[in-house]
Amino acid sequence: MFFNKSKRIITAALRDLTRNVWLNMATVIIIVIALFTIATMLAVDKIGSYALNTLQEKIDISVQFKDDADENKILEFKEDLEELQEVKSVEYISKEQALINFKEAHRDNEYIEQSVEELGENPLFAVLNVKANSLEQYKIIDDYISGNENYKDIIEGVNFKENERAINNFSSILKTVKDGIFGLTALFIFISVLIAFNTIRLAMYAHRKEIEIMRLVGAGNWFIKMPFIAEGTIFGILGCIIALMFMSPIIMYISPKISQFLPGFDLSNYFISDFPRIVGLLLLSGITLGVISSLIAIRRYLKI
């Protein structure tokens, strides 16, 4: 009994798809665009997270100390910083080690080596390189260092302002991009619901006599509703399938280009490894769009 009813509902929904073909195609295309923007939002979020993590690994707060600073006091300051919950790690580099590192980094540049030798003394500072657990916590650590009166007399300078500008600029750009994609997604979702709503409405109008006859013979409300809900579900499934068909070659094409700017990040690998979750999300989103459109049309035009 259940199988027969399901078969009848699906058959009716598929039959309706052959009517108003162009409008049905428009509905599916808009759902495809909405799902594509959702997938784009996922990709941008993943790329942005990776870029932020990469930026976080390269950024630190460099505290430089005066030439006459007592090393024991510097190490004491290091211990104080390590006790902060925002601090991930603190690295101490003495003046001597800083000079060794500098020479090693420029060992192929004879001019710089000669310049250092001609100075006759070590021009570099002892430093503490402080890394935070997250980008947002660098400002807290910088404020703690700047406001700590116990160590002001040995600090030559704190190199963070340039890094702070880089963090703020990148975060601002990423937020703008995410907000823009979110706005486009919301717009296409609204349009897809509106077009699917009109498609279902036209289908109900075409079947108005059949619906009236079914009511007269005592058909239940859900029996009348289900073919239209099934039609909306089919719109969502078709939209998901087509969106995935277009996404795959696009991802394969742009993935190497993104890797040029973000070495180590592979967008195609992300989609392949997370494919079941992405498919599930897009399929659920597509079906939800179709079903919601159907339910709105049913409530508005069938009054049931």
Contacts in CASP RR format, 6 or more apart in sequence:
PFRMAT RR
TARGET T0000
AUTHOR 0000-0000-0000
METHOD contacts of the structure
MODEL  1
MFFNKSKRIITAALRDLTRNVWLNMATVIIIVIALFTIATMLAVDKIGSY
ALNTLQEKIDISVQFKDDADENKILEFKEDLEELQEVKSVEYISKEQALI
NFKEAHRDNEYIEQSVEELGENPLFAVLNVKANSLEQYKIIDDYISGNEN
YKDIIEGVNFKENERAINNFSSILKTVKDGIFGLTALFIFISVLIAFNTI
RLAMYAHRKEIEIMRLVGAGNWFIKMPFIAEGTIFGILGCIIALMFMSPI
IMYISPKISQFLPGFDLSNYFISDFPRIVGLLLLSGITLGVISSLIAIRR
YLKI
5 223 0 8 1.000
9 226 0 8 1.000
9 227 0 8 1.000
9 230 0 8 1.000
10 230 0 8 1.000
12 227 0 8 1.000
12 230 0 8 1.000
13 227 0 8 1.000
13 228 0 8 1.000
13 230 0 8 1.000
13 231 0 8 1.000
13 232 0 8 1.000
13 233 0 8 1.000
13 234 0 8 1.000
14 234 0 8 1.000
16 203 0 8 1.000
16 206 0 8 1.000
16 207 0 8 1.000
16 227 0 8 1.000
16 231 0 8 1.000
17 24 0 8 1.000
17 231 0 8 1.000
17 234 0 8 1.000
19 203 0 8 1.000
19 206 0 8 1.000
20 199 0 8 1.000
20 202 0 8 1.000
20 203 0 8 1.000
20 206 0 8 1.000
23 195 0 8 1.000
23 198 0 8 1.000
23 199 0 8 1.000
23 202 0 8 1.000
24 199 0 8 1.000
24 235 0 8 1.000
26 195 0 8 1.000
26 199 0 8 1.000
27 192 0 8 1.000
27 195 0 8 1.000
27 196 0 8 1.000
27 199 0 8 1.000
27 235 0 8 1.000
28 235 0 8 1.000
28 236 0 8 1.000
28 238 0 8 1.000
28 239 0 8 1.000
28 242 0 8 1.000
30 188 0 8 1.000
30 191 0 8 1.000
30 192 0 8 1.000
30 195 0 8 1.000
30 196 0 8 1.000
31 192 0 8 1.000
31 196 0 8 1.000
31 235 0 8 1.000
31 236 0 8 1.000
31 238 0 8 1.000
31 239 0 8 1.000
31 243 0 8 1.000
31 286 0 8 1.000
31 289 0 8 1.000
31 290 0 8 1.000
32 239 0 8 1.000
32 242 0 8 1.000
32 243 0 8 1.000
32 246 0 8 1.000
33 188 0 8 1.000
33 192 0 8 1.000
34 185 0 8 1.000
34 188 0 8 1.000
34 189 0 8 1.000
34 191 0 8 1.000
34 192 0 8 1.000
34 285 0 8 1.000
34 286 0 8 1.000
34 289 0 8 1.000
35 239 0 8 1.000
35 240 0 8 1.000
35 243 0 8 1.000
35 282 0 8 1.000
35 285 0 8 1.000
35 286 0 8 1.000
36 243 0 8 1.000
36 246 0 8 1.000
36 247 0 8 1.000
37 181 0 8 1.000
37 184 0 8 1.000
37 185 0 8 1.000
37 188 0 8 1.000
38 185 0 8 1.000
38 281 0 8 1.000
38 282 0 8 1.000
38 285 0 8 1.000
39 243 0 8 1.000
39 247 0 8 1.000
39 278 0 8 1.000
39 282 0 8 1.000
40 181 0 8 1.000
41 178 0 8 1.000
41 181 0 8 1.000
41 182 0 8 1.000
41 185 0 8 1.000
42 278 0 8 1.000
42 281 0 8 1.000
43 251 0 8 1.000
43 267 0 8 1.000
43 270 0 8 1.000
43 271 0 8 1.000
44 177 0 8 1.000
44 178 0 8 1.000
44 181 0 8 1.000
45 178 0 8 1.000
46 267 0 8 1.000
46 270 0 8 1.000
47 258 0 8 1.000
47 262 0 8 1.000
47 265 0 8 1.000
47 267 0 8 1.000
48 174 0 8 1.000
50 262 0 8 1.000
50 265 0 8 1.000
51 170 0 8 1.000
51 174 0 8 1.000
51 262 0 8 1.000
52 135 0 8 1.000
52 170 0 8 1.000
52 171 0 8 1.000
52 174 0 8 1.000
54 262 0 8 1.000
55 135 0 8 1.000
55 166 0 8 1.000
55 167 0 8 1.000
55 170 0 8 1.000
56 132 0 8 1.000
56 134 0 8 1.000
56 135 0 8 1.000
59 131 0 8 1.000
59 135 0 8 1.000
59 138 0 8 1.000
59 163 0 8 1.000
59 166 0 8 1.000
59 167 0 8 1.000
60 129 0 8 1.000
60 130 0 8 1.000
60 131 0 8 1.000
60 163 0 8 1.000
61 129 0 8 1.000
61 130 0 8 1.000
61 131 0 8 1.000
61 132 0 8 1.000
61 138 0 8 1.000
61 141 0 8 1.000
61 142 0 8 1.000
61 145 0 8 1.000
61 158 0 8 1.000
61 159 0 8 1.000
61 160 0 8 1.000
61 163 0 8 1.000
62 127 0 8 1.000
62 128 0 8 1.000
62 129 0 8 1.000
62 130 0 8 1.000
62 158 0 8 1.000
62 159 0 8 1.000
62 160 0 8 1.000
63 77 0 8 1.000
63 127 0 8 1.000
63 128 0 8 1.000
63 129 0 8 1.000
63 130 0 8 1.000
63 145 0 8 1.000
63 155 0 8 1.000
63 157 0 8 1.000
63 158 0 8 1.000
63 159 0 8 1.000
64 125 0 8 1.000
64 126 0 8 1.000
64 127 0 8 1.000
64 155 0 8 1.000
64 156 0 8 1.000
64 157 0 8 1.000
64 158 0 8 1.000
64 159 0 8 1.000
65 74 0 8 1.000
65 125 0 8 1.000
65 126 0 8 1.000
65 127 0 8 1.000
65 128 0 8 1.000
65 154 0 8 1.000
65 155 0 8 1.000
65 156 0 8 1.000
66 125 0 8 1.000
66 154 0 8 1.000
66 155 0 8 1.000
66 156 0 8 1.000
67 95 0 8 1.000
67 125 0 8 1.000
69 126 0 8 1.000
69 154 0 8 1.000
69 155 0 8 1.000
69 156 0 8 1.000
70 154 0 8 1.000
71 94 0 8 1.000
71 126 0 8 1.000
73 151 0 8 1.000
73 154 0 8 1.000
74 92 0 8 1.000
74 126 0 8 1.000
74 128 0 8 1.000
74 154 0 8 1.000
75 92 0 8 1.000
77 128 0 8 1.000
77 148 0 8 1.000
77 150 0 8 1.000
77 151 0 8 1.000
77 154 0 8 1.000
78 90 0 8 1.000
78 92 0 8 1.000
78 128 0 8 1.000
80 148 0 8 1.000
81 87 0 8 1.000
81 90 0 8 1.000
81 128 0 8 1.000
81 130 0 8 1.000
81 141 0 8 1.000
81 144 0 8 1.000
81 145 0 8 1.000
82 89 0 8 1.000
82 90 0 8 1.000
84 141 0 8 1.000
84 144 0 8 1.000
85 133 0 8 1.000
86 132 0 8 1.000
86 133 0 8 1.000
86 137 0 8 1.000
86 140 0 8 1.000
86 141 0 8 1.000
87 130 0 8 1.000
87 131 0 8 1.000
87 132 0 8 1.000
87 133 0 8 1.000
87 141 0 8 1.000
88 131 0 8 1.000
88 132 0 8 1.000
88 133 0 8 1.000
89 130 0 8 1.000
89 131 0 8 1.000
90 128 0 8 1.000
90 129 0 8 1.000
90 130 0 8 1.000
90 131 0 8 1.000
91 128 0 8 1.000
91 129 0 8 1.000
91 131 0 8 1.000
92 126 0 8 1.000
92 127 0 8 1.000
92 128 0 8 1.000
93 101 0 8 1.000
93 126 0 8 1.000
93 127 0 8 1.000
93 128 0 8 1.000
93 129 0 8 1.000
94 126 0 8 1.000
95 122 0 8 1.000
95 124 0 8 1.000
95 125 0 8 1.000
95 126 0 8 1.000
96 122 0 8 1.000
98 122 0 8 1.000
98 124 0 8 1.000
98 125 0 8 1.000
98 126 0 8 1.000
98 127 0 8 1.000
99 116 0 8 1.000
99 122 0 8 1.000
99 124 0 8 1.000
102 116 0 8 1.000
102 124 0 8 1.000
103 113 0 8 1.000
103 116 0 8 1.000
106 112 0 8 1.000
106 113 0 8 1.000
107 113 0 8 1.000
116 123 0 8 1.000
125 156 0 8 1.000
130 141 0 8 1.000
130 145 0 8 1.000
132 138 0 8 1.000
132 140 0 8 1.000
132 141 0 8 1.000
135 167 0 8 1.000
135 171 0 8 1.000
138 160 0 8 1.000
138 163 0 8 1.000
138 164 0 8 1.000
138 167 0 8 1.000
139 164 0 8 1.000
142 158 0 8 1.000
142 160 0 8 1.000
142 164 0 8 1.000
145 155 0 8 1.000
145 158 0 8 1.000
146 158 0 8 1.000
189 289 0 8 1.000
192 289 0 8 1.000
192 290 0 8 1.000
192 293 0 8 1.000
193 289 0 8 1.000
193 290 0 8 1.000
193 292 0 8 1.000
193 293 0 8 1.000
193 296 0 8 1.000
194 293 0 8 1.000
196 232 0 8 1.000
196 235 0 8 1.000
196 289 0 8 1.000
196 290 0 8 1.000
196 293 0 8 1.000
196 294 0 8 1.000
197 293 0 8 1.000
197 296 0 8 1.000
197 297 0 8 1.000
198 297 0 8 1.000
199 231 0 8 1.000
199 235 0 8 1.000
199 293 0 8 1.000
200 228 0 8 1.000
200 231 0 8 1.000
200 232 0 8 1.000
200 293 0 8 1.000
200 294 0 8 1.000
200 297 0 8 1.000
200 298 0 8 1.000
201 297 0 8 1.000
201 300 0 8 1.000
201 301 0 8 1.000
203 228 0 8 1.000
203 231 0 8 1.000
204 211 0 8 1.000
204 228 0 8 1.000
204 297 0 8 1.000
204 298 0 8 1.000
204 301 0 8 1.000
204 302 0 8 1.000
205 301 0 8 1.000
211 224 0 8 1.000
211 302 0 8 1.000
214 220 0 8 1.000
214 223 0 8 1.000
214 224 0 8 1.000
215 224 0 8 1.000
221 304 0 8 1.000
224 302 0 8 1.000
224 304 0 8 1.000
225 298 0 8 1.000
225 302 0 8 1.000
225 304 0 8 1.000
228 294 0 8 1.000
228 297 0 8 1.000
228 298 0 8 1.000
229 291 0 8 1.000
229 294 0 8 1.000
229 295 0 8 1.000
229 298 0 8 1.000
231 294 0 8 1.000
232 287 0 8 1.000
232 290 0 8 1.000
232 291 0 8 1.000
232 293 0 8 1.000
232 294 0 8 1.000
233 287 0 8 1.000
233 290 0 8 1.000
233 291 0 8 1.000
233 294 0 8 1.000
235 286 0 8 1.000
235 289 0 8 1.000
235 290 0 8 1.000
235 293 0 8 1.000
236 283 0 8 1.000
236 286 0 8 1.000
236 287 0 8 1.000
236 289 0 8 1.000
236 290 0 8 1.000
237 283 0 8 1.000
237 286 0 8 1.000
237 287 0 8 1.000
239 286 0 8 1.000
240 279 0 8 1.000
240 282 0 8 1.000
240 283 0 8 1.000
240 285 0 8 1.000
240 286 0 8 1.000
240 287 0 8 1.000
243 282 0 8 1.000
244 279 0 8 1.000
244 282 0 8 1.000
247 271 0 8 1.000
251 267 0 8 1.000
251 268 0 8 1.000
251 271 0 8 1.000
252 268 0 8 1.000
254 267 0 8 1.000
255 266 0 8 1.000
255 267 0 8 1.000
255 268 0 8 1.000
255 269 0 8 1.000
258 265 0 8 1.000
258 267 0 8 1.000
259 265 0 8 1.000
259 266 0 8 1.000
259 267 0 8 1.000
271 278 0 8 1.000
298 304 0 8 1.000
END
